[in-house]
Amino acid sequence: MKRRTFLAGTTALIVLPSVPVFAQEDIKAVAREAYIYTYPMVKNYLTMYQYALEPGGSQYKGPLNTLVSIARVYTPEDTAIITPNSDTPYSFIVFDLRAEPVVVTMPPIEKNRYYSLQLIDLYTNNVDYPGTRVDGNGGGDFLITGPGWKGEVPKGIKRVIEMPTTLAIGIVRTQLFSSDDLGKVKEIQAGYKAQLLSGYAGTPAPDAPPSIDWMPISDELMVTNYWSLAAFLLQFAPSYPGDEAQRENLAKLDIREGVTWPGADLSSETVALMKEVPVATEKEIRDEAARLTDSSKIFGTPEFMKGQYMTRAAAAQGGIYGNTVQEALYVIYAFDAQKVLLDGKTGKYTLTFTPERLPPVDAFWSLTMYDRPKQLLVANPIDRYLINSAMLADLKKNDKGEIVLYLQHESPGPELESNWLPAPAEIFYVVKRLYLPRAEALDGRWAPPPIEALP
């Protein structure tokens, strides 16, 4: 449609388009850039919605601004997060910081156990990490604010952390040493708390923010209703410095904060062309994610990720909520040493650690199995989803003192089953995680051993 404007003092009718007119290929090019820019937000909102905005859903954890702990590690039944870790029982909180900040309490814990609160903005950038690496294990109260908050900080707050977006997520990881250690982890999780600042400080609560009709989202709606979701989320995500061109792209497509998409001024032809973009561009992002081999340059702070829109999208697709490299380094194995896809239907594989090549960490390491199509943990007859450093004493060594892990669908036999990481009977990948990696892992002096195909 066209907007009609009368100029004062004339009788002429001037017709002005409210959004630019593009050739078909121009629309698709602009929409492609807009999709890559907004994809991490929409992907992030999918998890937030399932965790905090869909009561009764299979993945629901609790209301907004409520910290909920899961006193177990992840299994194949957990499907809201792709490529999840199964080393550390999780605690979660989805923040709505529009009205006031939230105070999160981390309890003091023993010195040899790792824990962290990963604070992630709506764009999927890692903003901060209260916990072992940054603050030690002494615990404390951390004030989490929305962008530009200028209120009074009460006594007792250890640090103030400003989130760049009003919708955000926090993920707490608590190291589990063994199955016998779960009781202690539950005690620690009981000490994690979240409360609104007014409740913490005993002050009057501010006015409630405007009510939100939270848009439903699912994997299917991320295709069929993508642009409406992207437009909806802009109200929670102020533009970063340097994002001006991306926001101009969105405006060209009538994707604006506070405006329902598609607007009346967007032609049906443009709407139809834009709806073709998500499928093709999501495949492009998947292909980019499939080429990733480690996490050293794909997760980080807003400053670190500035301008890296495709990298951020690929990281969100391949392993959303991955840690900043100083917190954890991920080595992604999708191919064997001969550059052939890992396939549990046709292949059997080994990964060998010599005593000198064990992953160098100050916390712990693990190797976790995922099926490639769904990017989730793999159900198997022994309920083993990973092998980690806490299991070293139970792993068998060969006559050279090496630990040989067996990655295959069928058991390698009773004598070797302790070293078996079960694979699906299909294409798979594994991720090696190094929590608090040492300098030699970060600067390349340590190199991860390859996965070898058995003849």
N, C-alpha and C positions, 0 to 999 in steps of 0.2 A: 504494500500500500504506500501512498504518497501523502505527505503532510502538506496542507495548503496554508500559505501565509499571505495576508494582505499587508502591503506597505502603506503606512499612514500617508494621507494626502494624495493618493492615487487610486485609480479604479482598476489597475492592472492586477491580474492574478498571476503570481509567481509560484511555481511548483518546485519545491526543494526536497531532495531525498534525505531521509533522516539517517540512513546508513549508506556507506559508499556502495557503488555499483561495481562489481568485479566480473571479469571473465570467469568461466567455470574453473579453469585451472588455477586462477588466482585465489578463488574461494577455497579450493582444496589445499593450496599451499599455506594460506593463512590459518586455516582450520587445523592443519597438521601441526604447525608451530604451537597453536593454542592448546591442542590436545596434549602434546608433550609437556608443556608448561604446567597444565592443571592435573595431569594424570596422578602424580603423587598425592595431591590433596584428595582426589576422589577415592583413590585406593585406600588412603588412610581413613577416610570417613566410613568406608565399608566396615573396617574393624571397629571403629568407635561406635558405630550404630549397633552392630551386633553385640558389643560388650556392654553398652550403657543405655541404649535407646530402644531396645527391642525386648521388653519383658516377656518372658515365656519362650524366647528363642533359644535354640540349643546352645548358643555360645554366650548367652547373657551372664554378666558377672555382677552388676549392681548399678545403682543410679549414678548420675553425674556427680563429680566431686566426692565420690566415696571410694576409699581404698579397700580393695577386696583381694584376699590372698587365696591361692590355690595350693593346698598342702600336698602336692604330688608333682611329679615331672610330667611333661607332655607325652601323649600317646597318639596313635593314629586317629583317635576319636576327636582330637582337637583340630579343627579345620579353619578357624577364623584367621590364623596367621600362617602364611606359607614359610617353608624352611625354618620351622621353630627349633629352638634348642631343647634338648631333653636332659640337660645337666642340672639346671637350677630351677627349683620351684619358683613360680612367678607370683608377683602381686601386681595388680593393675589399678590405675585410676584414669578416668577420662575427665579432663578439666573443662569447665565452662567458667572462664575468668572475666566475663563481661561485667558483673556487678561488683565483685570484690576478690581479693587474692585468697589462696588456700595455703594453709600451713601443713606441711608434711613432716612427720616425726620419724627419724631413723633411730632405732635403739642402739646402744653400745653393744658390740659383740666381741668375741675373742679375736686375737690378732691374726691368727692363721686362716681365718675364713674370709672369703670374698663376698662382698655385697655391693650393690649399686642401685641408684635410682636414675634411670635413663629418662631424661626429659626431652620430648620430641614435639616440635611444633607441627602445625597442620601441613606444612610443606614437606614434612618428614626429615627436617634437619635436626641434628642432635645439639640441643642448646646447652645442656650442662649435665653433670654426673655427681650429685651428692653420693658419697660412699667411699669405699676403700682407697681408690687411686687419688681422688681429689682432696678428701677430708680426713682420711684415716678411718678407723673403726670405732671412734669414740661416740658416734651418733650425734644427734642434735635436731633442732627444729629449723626447717627451711621454709622461707616465705616465697611462694610461687605467685607472681603477679602477671597480669595482662600487660599489653604494650602501653607504655606511657603512664603507668600508675604512679601517683605522687603522694600517697597517704603516709601516715605516721607509722613507723616501724616499732612494734612493742619490744619491751625487754625480753630477753631470752631467745631471740632469733639468731641463729648462727650465721646464716647467709641469706641475702635477698637475691632471687633469680627472676629476671624479667623475661617472660616468654614473648616472642614477636607476634603471636597470634592468640586470639581469645579462646579458640578451641584447640586443645592440645591433649597429649596422652603421656602418662608416666608408667614406666615398666620397671619394677623392682625384681632383681635377680638375687637369690640367696644360694650360696654354694651348698650342695649336698655331697657329703663325703662318701656315703654308702647308704644302703637301704636301712641299716640300723640307726642312721643319723637323722631320720625323718622327724622323730620326736623333738630333737633340738631345733630343727628348722621351724617346726610349728611354734615353738616358744619364741623364736626370733620374729616370726611373722606376726605373732600376737602383739608385738611392740610397734609395728608399723601403724601409723595413724594419719588421718587427714581430717582437718576441720576448717571451716570458713574462718577468715581472720577475725570477724566480729565475735564468733564463739570463742576463739582462742584468747582474744584480748578482753572479752567481757564488755564490749562496746555495742551500741545500737547497730543493728544491721542496716545497710544501705537499702535504698529502694530496689525492688526486684527488677531485673532486666526485662525488656519486652519478651512476652511469651513467643516461643518459636514452634512453628508447625514443622517438626523435623521430617525432612523428606525421606521416604523409604528408599533403601538401596539394597541391591543384591548383585551377584555376578551378571545376571541377565539385564538388570536395569542399568548397569554400567555400560552396556551396549545400546540399549533402546532409548534410554533417557539421559545419556551422558551429559549433554550440554546444559540441560536444566539443573543437573546436580552441580556442575562446575559453577554455574551462575549463582546458585544458592549458597555455595561455600565462600564466595568472595567476601561476604559480610563479616566473616570471622578471620580473614587473612589480609591485613594491610599489606600494601605492596612494599617489597624490599627496595632499597636504593639500588639502582641498576636494572630493575625490572620494568622500566618505563615502556620500552618497546613491546614487551610481552603484554602489558596491560592495554596498550594501544591496539594490539592485535585482537584482544578480546573485545574491545569496544567496537572495532570494525565489524565484528560478528554479532553485535548487539548483546554481548555477554557482559552485563554490568551489575555492580553491587546493588541489591535491593530491587532488581527488575526481573520479573519472571520471563524466562526464555521459552519459546521464541516470542519476541514482541510483535505487535501488530504491524510494524513497519518493515519486518523482514519478509522478503518474498518467499513464496512457497518453493520456488526453484532453489533459492539459497538454502532453505531449511533442508530440502531433500539432499542437496550436495553435502551439507555438513553432516548429515546422518550417515553418509557413506564412509566418513573419515575414521571413526573409532575402530572398526574391525581391521582395516589395513594398517593403521598406525600402531595399534596395539601389537600386531604381529611384528612390526618393525622394532618396537621396544623389546618384545620377547627375544628376537634375534640378537639384539644388542646385549641383553642380559645373558644369553647363552654363551657369549664370547668372554664373559668375565671369568678370570682365573683366581683373583684374590680381592680382598676388600680394602686394600690400603688406600685407594683414592676414590672410593665411591660413597662413603658415609662420612659426615662431619658436620661442623658448625655451619650456621648460615653464611659466615664469611668464607669458609673453606669451599662451600658448594656454590658460591655466587656465580651465576651465569652458566653453570653446568646442567642445563635442563635435561638433555638426553641421558646423561649419566645418572642424574637423580631419579628420572623415570625408570631407567633400567634397574637401578638398585631397589626401587620400590616394588617393581615387578618380580625381580629375582629373589629378594630376601628382605622384605620391608622390616624396618626397625633394627637393621644391622647396626652394630656399635661402631663408633669412631675407632680408628686403628689403635690409638694408645690404650683404649679400653680392651679391645679384643681384635685380633687379626684372624680373618677367615681365609682359608685356602680352599678353593672350589675345584673339585675333581669331577669333570664330566667326560674326560677322555683317558685312555690308557697311555702308556709311554710311547706307543706308536701312533698316537693321535686318532685312535678309533673310539667311537662312542662306547661307553660302558653299557653292556646289555646283559642282564641276568638270565635272559632266555637262552642265549647262545654262548655266553662266556663265563669263565671263572677267573678270579683275579687275586693278587696278593699285594700287600703293602708292607714293606720291611723296614723296621727301625733297628739300626745299630745303636749300641749304648751312646755313641757320640752324636747321633742324629735325632734323639728324642726332642720333641718341641721344647724350646727354651722359654719358660714362663715363670712369672712370679706368683701366679694363682694356680691355674690348672689348664689342661688341654683335653680335647675330645675329638672323636671322629664319628660323624652321624650320617646315617643312611636315609636317602629320600628317593621316592619314585619321581621320575621326571615329568610325566604328564600333569600330576596334581600338585607336585612340590610339597608333599607331606611325608610324615614318618611312615615306615613300612611295617604293616602287620606281619608277624612271623610266629612260628610255633614255640619259640623260646622267649618271646616278649623282650627281645634285645634290640634296641634302636640305635645304640651307640657303644663304642668302647672308649673309655677315658682314662686319665692318669690315675684316678682312684682305684682302677682295676689292675694296675701293673703287677701287683703281687700274685694275682691269679692267672696271669698270662704265661703261657709256656714259652721257653726260649729254646732255640736249636743249639747244636753243638758249637756254634760260633758265638753264642751269647746274643743272638739276634731274636727280636720278636717279629714273627711273621703273622700278619693278620690275613684272614681269608674272607674275601668279599664275593659271595656267590649265593645262588638261590637254594641249592641243596646243602645239607650238612657235609663238612669235610670228613666226618667220621668222629667217633667218640674221643679218640686221642687228641684231636685238634679242635674240638668244638669250643673249648674255652677261648680260642682266638678267632671265632667265627662271627662276622657281622653279616647277618642275613640280608640278602638282596631280593628285590621283586623279580618275577619272571618277565621282565620288560626293561626298557631303557631306564637307567637310574643315574644319580650323582651322589657324591658324598662331600661333606664339608668338614674340614678340620678347623677347629676353633682353638685359638691360643688366647686365654684370658690373662691380661696384664703381660703382654709379650715383652721379652727382654730386648735389649738393643740389637743383638745379633740377628733377631728375627725381623726387626724393622729395617735394618740397613743392608740386609742381603748376605751377611756372613753365614747365616744358617739357611739352607735351601731345603724345602720339603721333598721327601723322597717320592719318586713316581709310583703310580699303580701299574703293575705288570700283569699282562694277560698270561694265564697258564696255557701251555700247549694242549 
